[in-house]
Every structure is written in structure tokens, then in C-alpha cells.
Amino acid sequence: MAKAEIKTKQKTKIEDSSSLKGTLASVFFLGIFLVVTWVSVFFLFVDRF
């Protein structure tokens, strides 16, 4: 059987330069929009009931 070479001393540096702040802000804005929409529809339903 052939032996595969395993390189254990080579360190690979992964640079994560992407920022998730924009994603977090977008998710918060979407969540706030959905909550406001649901609350508005709920109060409209209660008002017409």
C-alpha cells in the first residue's frame, strides 16, 4: 500500500476579512419590519372585531 504524506507542521492562515455587521443590521431591520407589520394587522383585526 502506498503511504500518503501528511503535512502537520504547515500552518495555513485563513484571513476572514468579511464583516457581518451589515448582515446583522439587515436581519434586525427585517425583524423589526415583520414585528411592526404583524402588530399593525393584529390591531386592525381587533379594531374591526
Secondary structure, DSSP 8 states (H G I E B T S, - for coil): --------S-----------HHHHHHHHHHHHHHHHHHHHHHHHHHHH-
